[in-house]
């Protein structure tokens, strides 16, 4: 055989064989997981959900994967995070209530430890045991003590803020005049006494996560990268050019914006064209009743908030671009969600803040909003607007409080699809484990709570329309707010001050604004759902705070 025959016949055969092996290896490679959670973002704050705020990177994510319109969380930060990272109910995972809000009757009770307890295995612990690198940057809010740090719960590298909220700048101011005057940060297992002078939370968390992925690339193991942005949670801080970008956009007020967002949601098919928007909440002042100075301050607050959302999208895009640069993006499943609905409070509403010397040091004049030494939250008007056609907001079990945008894209996920069926935050851990081919261990030092969530993989690959059937029951509780969902129907009780504490019944598919109470029309159905909620509460150990 001459050399030309060898070259013409053998080398192509070898190349074909190597290509087949390469393709097989790629097919067998476990996917990376990029899990992105934002904080207190409303259902319509993304462009793909009808917002005027520019979110091009997340809008591209929505187009490249699946957009869930019926996805729900808990009403506040740490309960949702406990379900996200355990796959089970927050009352079983240790966050039956936020640690800083535990009532005397709840303290010391199982499920009310105020941190992610040892009855559950965290997503990071399970994936790390399954051969994954595990990285985290951002808000933790699942425990303050070393045994509860992210590093102790499975994250091999982490840079985390431990509290519910904090200044975005290097000054390390916390949120509350009582117990949380100074924010707490850790890198791995070490507490930080100071932050770099150029620290800005959204950018710095992104930097750390990218660096962690880069440092762990030598062994070619897949990774879980959990990016828990504090944005757009207050205090509302953002640098230029985002600080000035939306000047003048919100001068017409929050009632106009809510109407615009609701119309955009109808136009995009996120809700039906017949959806009725809820009326202005009785606690919310009409925009026209505010004087010019009040309107100017309110509008400036929303401008800063919009800048924060836009800035967050920019830094999310940096992670995507990095993964593309290193050739990992096409093998990465990306999940994006908010921990709950938009915040209805002002900063002075938080425990101990109003009238305190600590809160008095901040400068919340209109010209300082967004800058260091401001401590401002945008209030109920804009919170209501951020929810668009939905009613209510964070800290309530109304749809505006528990419905979050969910975007999922990556290998095995159909592109440019909208899913309107119900899904719940506890479904994300079983979904990730399903894609990763990693099994929940069932026990560690002792038996572990099983995951209650359901894998969404069949929905994501197009082989199923929904993870839950019309007869399945899912419910929740936080701060005495109660809800139970079955099919399109939701029984709900919102306690004062935001509700009346009475059980109501809504078809939240036809009526996501919860404007038409069906309780009198279907009393037997309401009673059945109330009974189901009572069974749920007993099963998971709900302890009502009053």
Order of alpha helices (4+ residues) and beta strands (2+ residues): alpha-beta-alpha-beta-alpha-alpha-alpha-beta-beta-beta-beta-alpha-beta-alpha-alpha-alpha-beta-alpha-alpha-alpha-beta-beta-alpha-alpha-beta-beta-beta-beta-alpha
